[in-house]
Amino acid sequence: MTKPRTVRCPQCGKEALWAPENRWRPFCSERCKQIDLGAWAAGSYTIAGQPSDEETAADGVDFREHNR
Ligand SMILES: [Zn+2]
């Protein structure tokens, strides 16, 4: 039997399965992948899967600063 290959999730540090069935590798989950993308893209991940809208909206900037 072969041991399942795992990597450490760059986001949360938990072990993530490194296999075709893990679509989010090297992350452990979709959530971690979204968080990581959002961290450098906008500093916000409130709407998972729709990351870019508030980047162009002035209201979005205000909200983000208020939220910190
Ligand atoms: Zn993770």
N, CA, C, O and the ligand as a Tripos MOL2 file, in Angstrom:
@<TRIPOS>MOLECULE
protein
  273   271    69     0     0
PROTEIN
NO_CHARGES

@<TRIPOS>ATOM
      1 N           0.8460   -1.2100    0.0000 N.3       1 MET1
      2 CA          0.0000    0.0000    0.0000 C.3       1 MET1
      3 C           0.8780    1.2560    0.0000 C.2       1 MET1
      4 O           1.8610    1.3350    0.7370 O.2       1 MET1
      5 N           0.5250    2.2020   -0.8060 N.am      2 THR2
      6 CA          1.3060    3.4370   -0.8270 C.3       2 THR2
      7 C           0.6680    4.4880    0.0660 C.2       2 THR2
      8 O          -0.5540    4.6040    0.1540 O.2       2 THR2
      9 N           1.5030    5.2230    0.7040 N.am      3 LYS3
     10 CA          1.0130    6.2890    1.5860 C.3       3 LYS3
     11 C           0.4810    7.4330    0.7320 C.2       3 LYS3
     12 O           1.1020    7.8020   -0.2650 O.2       3 LYS3
     13 N          -0.6560    7.9950    1.1080 N.am      4 PRO4
     14 CA         -1.1500    9.1550    0.3570 C.3       4 PRO4
     15 C          -0.1810   10.3200    0.4950 C.2       4 PRO4
     16 O           0.3200   10.6020    1.5830 O.2       4 PRO4
     17 N           0.0670   10.9710   -0.5830 N.am      5 ARG5
     18 CA          1.0280   12.0570   -0.5530 C.3       5 ARG5
     19 C           0.3360   13.3370   -0.0930 C.2       5 ARG5
     20 O          -0.7300   13.7000   -0.5880 O.2       5 ARG5
     21 N           0.9580   13.9970    0.8490 N.am      6 THR6
     22 CA          0.3600   15.2300    1.3450 C.3       6 THR6
     23 C           1.3890   16.3530    1.3360 C.2       6 THR6
     24 O           2.5990   16.1320    1.3830 O.2       6 THR6
     25 N           0.8640   17.5400    1.2770 N.am      7 VAL7
     26 CA          1.7090   18.7300    1.3960 C.3       7 VAL7
     27 C           1.1110   19.6070    2.4850 C.2       7 VAL7
     28 O          -0.0350   19.4170    2.8910 O.2       7 VAL7
     29 N           1.8770   20.5430    2.9390 N.am      8 ARG8
     30 CA          1.3430   21.4360    3.9610 C.3       8 ARG8
     31 C           0.6230   22.5990    3.2890 C.2       8 ARG8
     32 O           1.1760   23.2810    2.4260 O.2       8 ARG8
     33 N          -0.6130   22.8080    3.7030 N.am      9 CYS9
     34 CA         -1.3990   23.8950    3.1330 C.3       9 CYS9
     35 C          -0.7350   25.2310    3.4340 C.2       9 CYS9
     36 O          -0.4890   25.5370    4.6010 O.2       9 CYS9
     37 N          -0.4380   26.0340    2.4170 N.am     10 PRO10
     38 CA          0.2380   27.3050    2.6450 C.3      10 PRO10
     39 C          -0.5970   28.2920    3.4520 C.2      10 PRO10
     40 O          -0.0690   29.2420    4.0290 O.2      10 PRO10
     41 N          -1.8890   28.0570    3.4850 N.am     11 GLN11
     42 CA         -2.7710   29.0000    4.1620 C.3      11 GLN11
     43 C          -2.9430   28.6760    5.6370 C.2      11 GLN11
     44 O          -2.7250   29.5400    6.4860 O.2      11 GLN11
     45 N          -3.3230   27.4640    5.9510 N.am     12 CYS12
     46 CA         -3.6590   27.1390    7.3350 C.3      12 CYS12
     47 C          -2.6420   26.1980    7.9660 C.2      12 CYS12
     48 O          -2.6660   25.9960    9.1810 O.2      12 CYS12
     49 N          -1.7450   25.6130    7.1630 N.am     13 GLY13
     50 CA         -0.6970   24.7720    7.7220 C.3      13 GLY13
     51 C          -1.0950   23.3330    7.9480 C.2      13 GLY13
     52 O          -0.2770   22.5210    8.3810 O.2      13 GLY13
     53 N          -2.3430   23.0050    7.6620 N.am     14 LYS14
     54 CA         -2.7770   21.6160    7.8120 C.3      14 LYS14
     55 C          -2.3060   20.7950    6.6150 C.2      14 LYS14
     56 O          -1.9230   21.3400    5.5800 O.2      14 LYS14
     57 N          -2.3410   19.5020    6.7760 N.am     15 GLU15
     58 CA         -1.9280   18.6480    5.6820 C.3      15 GLU15
     59 C          -3.0110   18.6280    4.6110 C.2      15 GLU15
     60 O          -4.2000   18.4810    4.8970 O.2      15 GLU15
     61 N          -2.5600   18.7820    3.3730 N.am     16 ALA16
     62 CA         -3.4840   18.7610    2.2560 C.3      16 ALA16
     63 C          -3.1050   17.6110    1.3380 C.2      16 ALA16
     64 O          -1.9280   17.3690    1.0740 O.2      16 ALA16
     65 N          -4.1020   16.9220    0.8660 N.am     17 LEU17
     66 CA         -3.8510   15.7810   -0.0170 C.3      17 LEU17
     67 C          -3.3420   16.2630   -1.3700 C.2      17 LEU17
     68 O          -3.9610   17.0940   -2.0340 O.2      17 LEU17
     69 N          -2.2040   15.7170   -1.7520 N.am     18 TRP18
     70 CA         -1.6520   16.0680   -3.0700 C.3      18 TRP18
     71 C          -2.0320   14.9630   -4.0400 C.2      18 TRP18
     72 O          -1.2870   14.0060   -4.2520 O.2      18 TRP18
     73 N          -3.2110   15.1240   -4.6210 N.am     19 ALA19
     74 CA         -3.7340   14.0890   -5.5110 C.3      19 ALA19
     75 C          -4.7230   14.7430   -6.4530 C.2      19 ALA19
     76 O          -5.2470   15.8190   -6.1620 O.2      19 ALA19
     77 N          -4.9830   14.1000   -7.5820 N.am     20 PRO20
     78 CA         -5.9040   14.6960   -8.5670 C.3      20 PRO20
     79 C          -7.2670   15.0280   -7.9890 C.2      20 PRO20
     80 O          -7.9260   15.9610   -8.4470 O.2      20 PRO20
     81 N          -7.6970   14.2700   -6.9830 N.am     21 GLU21
     82 CA         -9.0260   14.5620   -6.4480 C.3      21 GLU21
     83 C          -9.0470   15.7980   -5.5620 C.2      21 GLU21
     84 O         -10.1170   16.3050   -5.2250 O.2      21 GLU21
     85 N          -7.8880   16.2770   -5.1900 N.am     22 ASN22
     86 CA         -7.8590   17.5470   -4.4660 C.3      22 ASN22
     87 C          -7.6540   18.6870   -5.4650 C.2      22 ASN22
     88 O          -6.5380   18.9690   -5.9020 O.2      22 ASN22
     89 N          -8.7460   19.3130   -5.8010 N.am     23 ARG23
     90 CA         -8.6920   20.3660   -6.8200 C.3      23 ARG23
     91 C          -7.9880   21.6040   -6.3060 C.2      23 ARG23
     92 O          -7.5700   22.4630   -7.0830 O.2      23 ARG23
     93 N          -7.8610   21.6910   -4.9950 N.am     24 TRP24
     94 CA         -7.3770   22.9470   -4.4120 C.3      24 TRP24
     95 C          -5.8980   22.8870   -4.0580 C.2      24 TRP24
     96 O          -5.3510   23.8370   -3.4980 O.2      24 TRP24
     97 N          -5.2530   21.7760   -4.3810 N.am     25 ARG25
     98 CA         -3.8480   21.6690   -4.0160 C.3      25 ARG25
     99 C          -3.0250   22.8400   -4.5590 C.2      25 ARG25
    100 O          -3.3300   23.2940   -5.6620 O.2      25 ARG25
    101 N          -2.0430   23.3460   -3.8950 N.am     26 PRO26
    102 CA         -1.5190   22.7670   -2.6550 C.3      26 PRO26
    103 C          -2.2990   23.1470   -1.4050 C.2      26 PRO26
    104 O          -1.8440   22.8940   -0.2890 O.2      26 PRO26
    105 N          -3.4590   23.7460   -1.5790 N.am     27 PHE27
    106 CA         -4.2660   24.0900   -0.4080 C.3      27 PHE27
    107 C          -5.1100   22.9000    0.0130 C.2      27 PHE27
    108 O          -5.3030   21.9610   -0.7590 O.2      27 PHE27
    109 N          -5.6130   22.9430    1.2460 N.am     28 CYS28
    110 CA         -6.3890   21.8080    1.7350 C.3      28 CYS28
    111 C          -7.8400   21.9270    1.3120 C.2      28 CYS28
    112 O          -8.5650   20.9320    1.3150 O.2      28 CYS28
    113 N          -8.2770   23.1180    0.9490 N.am     29 SER29
    114 CA         -9.6830   23.2980    0.6430 C.3      29 SER29
    115 C          -9.8890   24.5320   -0.2330 C.2      29 SER29
    116 O          -8.9830   25.3450   -0.4140 O.2      29 SER29
    117 N         -11.0900   24.6490   -0.7650 N.am     30 GLU30
    118 CA        -11.4150   25.8160   -1.5720 C.3      30 GLU30
    119 C         -11.2750   27.0880   -0.7510 C.2      30 GLU30
    120 O         -10.8040   28.1140   -1.2430 O.2      30 GLU30
    121 N         -11.6880   27.0070    0.5000 N.am     31 ARG31
    122 CA        -11.6540   28.1860    1.3550 C.3      31 ARG31
    123 C         -10.2250   28.7220    1.4950 C.2      31 ARG31
    124 O          -9.9850   29.9230    1.3740 O.2      31 ARG31
    125 N          -9.2940   27.8190    1.7480 N.am     32 CYS32
    126 CA         -7.9130   28.2580    1.9160 C.3      32 CYS32
    127 C          -7.3810   28.8630    0.6180 C.2      32 CYS32
    128 O          -6.6370   29.8430    0.6420 O.2      32 CYS32
    129 N          -7.7560   28.2870   -0.4850 N.am     33 LYS33
    130 CA         -7.2960   28.8290   -1.7560 C.3      33 LYS33
    131 C          -7.8590   30.2310   -1.9710 C.2      33 LYS33
    132 O          -7.1420   31.1340   -2.4010 O.2      33 LYS33
    133 N          -9.1270   30.4070   -1.6740 N.am     34 GLN34
    134 CA         -9.7510   31.7180   -1.8430 C.3      34 GLN34
    135 C          -9.1230   32.7380   -0.9100 C.2      34 GLN34
    136 O          -8.8910   33.8830   -1.2990 O.2      34 GLN34
    137 N          -8.8510   32.3320    0.3040 N.am     35 ILE35
    138 CA         -8.2400   33.2480    1.2620 C.3      35 ILE35
    139 C          -6.8790   33.7040    0.7560 C.2      35 ILE35
    140 O          -6.5430   34.8870    0.8100 O.2      35 ILE35
    141 N          -6.1090   32.7500    0.2650 N.am     36 ASP36
    142 CA         -4.7750   33.0830   -0.2000 C.3      36 ASP36
    143 C          -4.8250   34.0210   -1.3980 C.2      36 ASP36
    144 O          -4.0710   34.9930   -1.4620 O.2      36 ASP36
    145 N          -5.7040   33.7340   -2.3390 N.am     37 LEU37
    146 CA         -5.8380   34.6160   -3.5020 C.3      37 LEU37
    147 C          -6.2860   35.9990   -3.0740 C.2      37 LEU37
    148 O          -5.7440   37.0060   -3.5310 O.2      37 LEU37
    149 N          -7.2720   36.0480   -2.2010 N.am     38 GLY38
    150 CA         -7.8110   37.3270   -1.7560 C.3      38 GLY38
    151 C          -6.7780   38.1310   -0.9820 C.2      38 GLY38
    152 O          -6.7900   39.3610   -1.0220 O.2      38 GLY38
    153 N          -5.8970   37.4550   -0.2880 N.am     39 ALA39
    154 CA         -4.9350   38.1550    0.5520 C.3      39 ALA39
    155 C          -4.0710   39.0930   -0.2520 C.2      39 ALA39
    156 O          -3.8000   40.2150    0.1770 O.2      39 ALA39
    157 N          -3.6370   38.6490   -1.4140 N.am     40 TRP40
    158 CA         -2.8010   39.5680   -2.1960 C.3      40 TRP40
    159 C          -3.5840   40.3460   -3.2280 C.2      40 TRP40
    160 O          -3.1160   41.3860   -3.6920 O.2      40 TRP40
    161 N          -4.7560   39.8790   -3.6000 N.am     41 ALA41
    162 CA         -5.5150   40.5570   -4.6410 C.3      41 ALA41
    163 C          -6.2580   41.7650   -4.0870 C.2      41 ALA41
    164 O          -6.2500   42.8270   -4.7090 O.2      41 ALA41
    165 N          -6.8880   41.6290   -2.9520 N.am     42 ALA42
    166 CA         -7.7510   42.7010   -2.4770 C.3      42 ALA42
    167 C          -7.7250   42.8630   -0.9610 C.2      42 ALA42
    168 O          -8.2530   43.8440   -0.4370 O.2      42 ALA42
    169 N          -7.1350   41.9400   -0.2710 N.am     43 GLY43
    170 CA         -7.1660   41.9850    1.1830 C.3      43 GLY43
    171 C          -8.5410   41.7020    1.7340 C.2      43 GLY43
    172 O          -8.8420   42.0220    2.8850 O.2      43 GLY43
    173 N          -9.3640   41.1090    0.9190 N.am     44 SER44
    174 CA        -10.7320   40.8380    1.3410 C.3      44 SER44
    175 C         -11.2520   39.5970    0.6540 C.2      44 SER44
    176 O         -10.9930   39.3950   -0.5320 O.2      44 SER44
    177 N         -11.9630   38.7780    1.3560 N.am     45 TYR45
    178 CA        -12.5100   37.5730    0.7390 C.3      45 TYR45
    179 C         -13.9490   37.3630    1.1460 C.2      45 TYR45
    180 O         -14.3980   36.2260    1.2950 O.2      45 TYR45
    181 N         -14.6840   38.4630    1.3290 N.am     46 THR46
    182 CA        -16.0500   38.3630    1.8190 C.3      46 THR46
    183 C         -16.9600   37.6460    0.8360 C.2      46 THR46
    184 O         -17.8860   36.9510    1.2520 O.2      46 THR46
    185 N         -16.7140   37.8020   -0.4680 N.am     47 ILE47
    186 CA        -17.5370   37.1360   -1.4570 C.3      47 ILE47
    187 C         -16.6810   36.1070   -2.1770 C.2      47 ILE47
    188 O         -16.0410   36.4160   -3.1830 O.2      47 ILE47
    189 N         -16.6690   34.9010   -1.6690 N.am     48 ALA48
    190 CA        -15.8440   33.8580   -2.2600 C.3      48 ALA48
    191 C         -16.3210   33.5520   -3.6680 C.2      48 ALA48
    192 O         -17.5130   33.3560   -3.9040 O.2      48 ALA48
    193 N         -15.4000   33.5150   -4.5800 N.am     49 GLY49
    194 CA        -15.7520   33.1820   -5.9470 C.3      49 GLY49
    195 C         -16.0430   34.3960   -6.8160 C.2      49 GLY49
    196 O         -16.0900   34.2850   -8.0410 O.2      49 GLY49
    197 N         -16.2410   35.5700   -6.1840 N.am     50 GLN50
    198 CA        -16.4730   36.7960   -6.9480 C.3      50 GLN50
    199 C         -15.5510   37.8790   -6.4150 C.2      50 GLN50
    200 O         -16.0050   38.8440   -5.8020 O.2      50 GLN50
    201 N         -14.2790   37.7200   -6.6470 N.am     51 PRO51
    202 CA        -13.2820   38.5050   -5.9080 C.3      51 PRO51
    203 C         -13.0670   39.9350   -6.3870 C.2      51 PRO51
    204 O         -12.5100   40.7250   -5.6230 O.2      51 PRO51
    205 N         -13.4620   40.3200   -7.5740 N.am     52 SER52
    206 CA        -12.8920   41.5550   -8.1100 C.3      52 SER52
    207 C         -13.8250   42.7600   -8.1240 C.2      52 SER52
    208 O         -13.3720   43.8690   -8.4050 O.2      52 SER52
    209 N         -15.1050   42.5820   -7.8310 N.am     53 ASP53
    210 CA        -16.0430   43.6860   -8.0020 C.3      53 ASP53
    211 C         -15.6970   44.9110   -7.1590 C.2      53 ASP53
    212 O         -15.6730   46.0320   -7.6670 O.2      53 ASP53
    213 N         -15.4300   44.6990   -5.8810 N.am     54 GLU54
    214 CA        -15.2730   45.8540   -5.0070 C.3      54 GLU54
    215 C         -13.9370   46.5640   -5.2260 C.2      54 GLU54
    216 O         -13.7220   47.6590   -4.7050 O.2      54 GLU54
    217 N         -13.0630   45.9580   -5.9750 N.am     55 GLU55
    218 CA        -11.8010   46.6100   -6.2560 C.3      55 GLU55
    219 C         -11.9930   47.9340   -6.9890 C.2      55 GLU55
    220 O         -11.2360   48.8830   -6.7850 O.2      55 GLU55
    221 N         -13.0170   47.9870   -7.8440 N.am     56 THR56
    222 CA        -13.2370   49.1870   -8.6390 C.3      56 THR56
    223 C         -14.2080   50.1520   -7.9680 C.2      56 THR56
    224 O         -14.3740   51.2810   -8.4290 O.2      56 THR56
    225 N         -14.8450   49.7230   -6.8930 N.am     57 ALA57
    226 CA        -15.8400   50.5670   -6.2490 C.3      57 ALA57
    227 C         -15.2390   51.3410   -5.0830 C.2      57 ALA57
    228 O         -14.5740   50.7650   -4.2210 O.2      57 ALA57
    229 N         -15.4740   52.6290   -5.0630 N.am     58 ALA58
    230 CA        -14.9470   53.4500   -3.9830 C.3      58 ALA58
    231 C         -15.5340   53.0130   -2.6410 C.2      58 ALA58
    232 O         -14.8480   53.0440   -1.6190 O.2      58 ALA58
    233 N         -16.7790   52.6150   -2.6460 N.am     59 ASP59
    234 CA        -17.4080   52.1450   -1.4120 C.3      59 ASP59
    235 C         -16.6750   50.9350   -0.8440 C.2      59 ASP59
    236 O         -16.5490   50.7780    0.3700 O.2      59 ASP59
    237 N         -16.1980   50.0880   -1.7410 N.am     60 GLY60
    238 CA        -15.4850   48.9070   -1.2950 C.3      60 GLY60
    239 C         -14.2250   49.2840   -0.5260 C.2      60 GLY60
    240 O         -13.8990   48.6560    0.4810 O.2      60 GLY60
    241 N         -13.5260   50.2930   -0.9930 N.am     61 VAL61
    242 CA        -12.3080   50.7350   -0.3170 C.3      61 VAL61
    243 C         -12.6460   51.2420    1.0790 C.2      61 VAL61
    244 O         -11.9810   50.8930    2.0550 O.2      61 VAL61
    245 N         -13.6640   52.0530    1.1640 N.am     62 ASP62
    246 CA        -14.0700   52.5660    2.4690 C.3      62 ASP62
    247 C         -14.4230   51.4340    3.4230 C.2      62 ASP62
    248 O         -14.0320   51.4350    4.5900 O.2      62 ASP62
    249 N         -15.1590   50.4870    2.9080 N.am     63 PHE63
    250 CA        -15.5870   49.3700    3.7400 C.3      63 PHE63
    251 C         -14.3890   48.6090    4.2700 C.2      63 PHE63
    252 O         -14.3530   48.2180    5.4370 O.2      63 PHE63
    253 N         -13.4110   48.4030    3.4070 N.am     64 ARG64
    254 CA        -12.2570   47.6020    3.7820 C.3      64 ARG64
    255 C         -11.4710   48.2970    4.9090 C.2      64 ARG64
    256 O         -11.0490   47.6500    5.8680 O.2      64 ARG64
    257 N         -11.2860   49.5890    4.7860 N.am     65 GLU65
    258 CA        -10.5280   50.2910    5.8140 C.3      65 GLU65
    259 C         -11.2940   50.3130    7.1260 C.2      65 GLU65
    260 O         -10.7120   50.2060    8.2060 O.2      65 GLU65
    261 N         -12.5920   50.4520    7.0160 N.am     66 HIS66
    262 CA        -13.4260   50.4490    8.2070 C.3      66 HIS66
    263 C         -13.3530   49.1090    8.9230 C.2      66 HIS66
    264 O         -13.4330   49.0270   10.1480 O.2      66 HIS66
    265 N         -13.2010   48.0820    8.1340 N.am     67 ASN67
    266 CA        -13.2530   46.7310    8.6660 C.3      67 ASN67
    267 C         -11.9660   46.3150    9.3680 C.2      67 ASN67
    268 O         -11.9650   45.3430   10.1230 O.2      67 ASN67
    269 N         -10.9050   47.0120    9.1390 N.am     68 ARG68
    270 CA         -9.6160   46.6100    9.7290 C.3      68 ARG68
    271 C          -9.4750   47.0160   11.1680 C.2      68 ARG68
    272 O          -8.4470   46.7440   11.7880 O.2      68 ARG68
    273 ZN         -5.7960   24.9590    4.5120 Zn       69 ZN69
@<TRIPOS>BOND
     1     1     2 1
     2     2     3 1
     3     3     4 2
     4     3     5 am
     5     5     6 1
     6     6     7 1
     7     7     8 2
     8     7     9 am
     9     9    10 1
    10    10    11 1
    11    11    12 2
    12    11    13 am
    13    13    14 1
    14    14    15 1
    15    15    16 2
    16    15    17 am
    17    17    18 1
    18    18    19 1
    19    19    20 2
    20    19    21 am
    21    21    22 1
    22    22    23 1
    23    23    24 2
    24    23    25 am
    25    25    26 1
    26    26    27 1
    27    27    28 2
    28    27    29 am
    29    29    30 1
    30    30    31 1
    31    31    32 2
    32    31    33 am
    33    33    34 1
    34    34    35 1
    35    35    36 2
    36    35    37 am
    37    37    38 1
    38    38    39 1
    39    39    40 2
    40    39    41 am
    41    41    42 1
    42    42    43 1
    43    43    44 2
    44    43    45 am
    45    45    46 1
    46    46    47 1
    47    47    48 2
    48    47    49 am
    49    49    50 1
    50    50    51 1
    51    51    52 2
    52    51    53 am
    53    53    54 1
    54    54    55 1
    55    55    56 2
    56    55    57 am
    57    57    58 1
    58    58    59 1
    59    59    60 2
    60    59    61 am
    61    61    62 1
    62    62    63 1
    63    63    64 2
    64    63    65 am
    65    65    66 1
    66    66    67 1
    67    67    68 2
    68    67    69 am
    69    69    70 1
    70    70    71 1
    71    71    72 2
    72    71    73 am
    73    73    74 1
    74    74    75 1
    75    75    76 2
    76    75    77 am
    77    77    78 1
    78    78    79 1
    79    79    80 2
    80    79    81 am
    81    81    82 1
    82    82    83 1
    83    83    84 2
    84    83    85 am
    85    85    86 1
    86    86    87 1
    87    87    88 2
    88    87    89 am
    89    89    90 1
    90    90    91 1
    91    91    92 2
    92    91    93 am
    93    93    94 1
    94    94    95 1
    95    95    96 2
    96    95    97 am
    97    97    98 1
    98    98    99 1
    99    99   100 2
   100    99   101 am
   101   101   102 1
   102   102   103 1
   103   103   104 2
   104   103   105 am
   105   105   106 1
   106   106   107 1
   107   107   108 2
   108   107   109 am
   109   109   110 1
   110   110   111 1
   111   111   112 2
   112   111   113 am
   113   113   114 1
   114   114   115 1
   115   115   116 2
   116   115   117 am
   117   117   118 1
   118   118   119 1
   119   119   120 2
   120   119   121 am
   121   121   122 1
   122   122   123 1
   123   123   124 2
   124   123   125 am
   125   125   126 1
   126   126   127 1
   127   127   128 2
   128   127   129 am
   129   129   130 1
   130   130   131 1
   131   131   132 2
   132   131   133 am
   133   133   134 1
   134   134   135 1
   135   135   136 2
   136   135   137 am
   137   137   138 1
   138   138   139 1
   139   139   140 2
   140   139   141 am
   141   141   142 1
   142   142   143 1
   143   143   144 2
   144   143   145 am
   145   145   146 1
   146   146   147 1
   147   147   148 2
   148   147   149 am
   149   149   150 1
   150   150   151 1
   151   151   152 2
   152   151   153 am
   153   153   154 1
   154   154   155 1
   155   155   156 2
   156   155   157 am
   157   157   158 1
   158   158   159 1
   159   159   160 2
   160   159   161 am
   161   161   162 1
   162   162   163 1
   163   163   164 2
   164   163   165 am
   165   165   166 1
   166   166   167 1
   167   167   168 2
   168   167   169 am
   169   169   170 1
   170   170   171 1
   171   171   172 2
   172   171   173 am
   173   173   174 1
   174   174   175 1
   175   175   176 2
   176   175   177 am
   177   177   178 1
   178   178   179 1
   179   179   180 2
   180   179   181 am
   181   181   182 1
   182   182   183 1
   183   183   184 2
   184   183   185 am
   185   185   186 1
   186   186   187 1
   187   187   188 2
   188   187   189 am
   189   189   190 1
   190   190   191 1
   191   191   192 2
   192   191   193 am
   193   193   194 1
   194   194   195 1
   195   195   196 2
   196   195   197 am
   197   197   198 1
   198   198   199 1
   199   199   200 2
   200   199   201 am
   201   201   202 1
   202   202   203 1
   203   203   204 2
   204   203   205 am
   205   205   206 1
   206   206   207 1
   207   207   208 2
   208   207   209 am
   209   209   210 1
   210   210   211 1
   211   211   212 2
   212   211   213 am
   213   213   214 1
   214   214   215 1
   215   215   216 2
   216   215   217 am
   217   217   218 1
   218   218   219 1
   219   219   220 2
   220   219   221 am
   221   221   222 1
   222   222   223 1
   223   223   224 2
   224   223   225 am
   225   225   226 1
   226   226   227 1
   227   227   228 2
   228   227   229 am
   229   229   230 1
   230   230   231 1
   231   231   232 2
   232   231   233 am
   233   233   234 1
   234   234   235 1
   235   235   236 2
   236   235   237 am
   237   237   238 1
   238   238   239 1
   239   239   240 2
   240   239   241 am
   241   241   242 1
   242   242   243 1
   243   243   244 2
   244   243   245 am
   245   245   246 1
   246   246   247 1
   247   247   248 2
   248   247   249 am
   249   249   250 1
   250   250   251 1
   251   251   252 2
   252   251   253 am
   253   253   254 1
   254   254   255 1
   255   255   256 2
   256   255   257 am
   257   257   258 1
   258   258   259 1
   259   259   260 2
   260   259   261 am
   261   261   262 1
   262   262   263 1
   263   263   264 2
   264   263   265 am
   265   265   266 1
   266   266   267 1
   267   267   268 2
   268   267   269 am
   269   269   270 1
   270   270   271 1
   271   271   272 2
@<TRIPOS>SUBSTRUCTURE
     1 MET1         2 RESIDUE 1 A MET
     2 THR2         6 RESIDUE 1 A THR
     3 LYS3        10 RESIDUE 1 A LYS
     4 PRO4        14 RESIDUE 1 A PRO
     5 ARG5        18 RESIDUE 1 A ARG
     6 THR6        22 RESIDUE 1 A THR
     7 VAL7        26 RESIDUE 1 A VAL
     8 ARG8        30 RESIDUE 1 A ARG
     9 CYS9        34 RESIDUE 1 A CYS
    10 PRO10       38 RESIDUE 1 A PRO
    11 GLN11       42 RESIDUE 1 A GLN
    12 CYS12       46 RESIDUE 1 A CYS
    13 GLY13       50 RESIDUE 1 A GLY
    14 LYS14       54 RESIDUE 1 A LYS
    15 GLU15       58 RESIDUE 1 A GLU
    16 ALA16       62 RESIDUE 1 A ALA
    17 LEU17       66 RESIDUE 1 A LEU
    18 TRP18       70 RESIDUE 1 A TRP
    19 ALA19       74 RESIDUE 1 A ALA
    20 PRO20       78 RESIDUE 1 A PRO
    21 GLU21       82 RESIDUE 1 A GLU
    22 ASN22       86 RESIDUE 1 A ASN
    23 ARG23       90 RESIDUE 1 A ARG
    24 TRP24       94 RESIDUE 1 A TRP
    25 ARG25       98 RESIDUE 1 A ARG
    26 PRO26      102 RESIDUE 1 A PRO
    27 PHE27      106 RESIDUE 1 A PHE
    28 CYS28      110 RESIDUE 1 A CYS
    29 SER29      114 RESIDUE 1 A SER
    30 GLU30      118 RESIDUE 1 A GLU
    31 ARG31      122 RESIDUE 1 A ARG
    32 CYS32      126 RESIDUE 1 A CYS
    33 LYS33      130 RESIDUE 1 A LYS
    34 GLN34      134 RESIDUE 1 A GLN
    35 ILE35      138 RESIDUE 1 A ILE
    36 ASP36      142 RESIDUE 1 A ASP
    37 LEU37      146 RESIDUE 1 A LEU
    38 GLY38      150 RESIDUE 1 A GLY
    39 ALA39      154 RESIDUE 1 A ALA
    40 TRP40      158 RESIDUE 1 A TRP
    41 ALA41      162 RESIDUE 1 A ALA
    42 ALA42      166 RESIDUE 1 A ALA
    43 GLY43      170 RESIDUE 1 A GLY
    44 SER44      174 RESIDUE 1 A SER
    45 TYR45      178 RESIDUE 1 A TYR
    46 THR46      182 RESIDUE 1 A THR
    47 ILE47      186 RESIDUE 1 A ILE
    48 ALA48      190 RESIDUE 1 A ALA
    49 GLY49      194 RESIDUE 1 A GLY
    50 GLN50      198 RESIDUE 1 A GLN
    51 PRO51      202 RESIDUE 1 A PRO
    52 SER52      206 RESIDUE 1 A SER
    53 ASP53      210 RESIDUE 1 A ASP
    54 GLU54      214 RESIDUE 1 A GLU
    55 GLU55      218 RESIDUE 1 A GLU
    56 THR56      222 RESIDUE 1 A THR
    57 ALA57      226 RESIDUE 1 A ALA
    58 ALA58      230 RESIDUE 1 A ALA
    59 ASP59      234 RESIDUE 1 A ASP
    60 GLY60      238 RESIDUE 1 A GLY
    61 VAL61      242 RESIDUE 1 A VAL
    62 ASP62      246 RESIDUE 1 A ASP
    63 PHE63      250 RESIDUE 1 A PHE
    64 ARG64      254 RESIDUE 1 A ARG
    65 GLU65      258 RESIDUE 1 A GLU
    66 HIS66      262 RESIDUE 1 A HIS
    67 ASN67      266 RESIDUE 1 A ASN
    68 ARG68      270 RESIDUE 1 A ARG
    69 ZN69       273 GROUP 0 **** ****
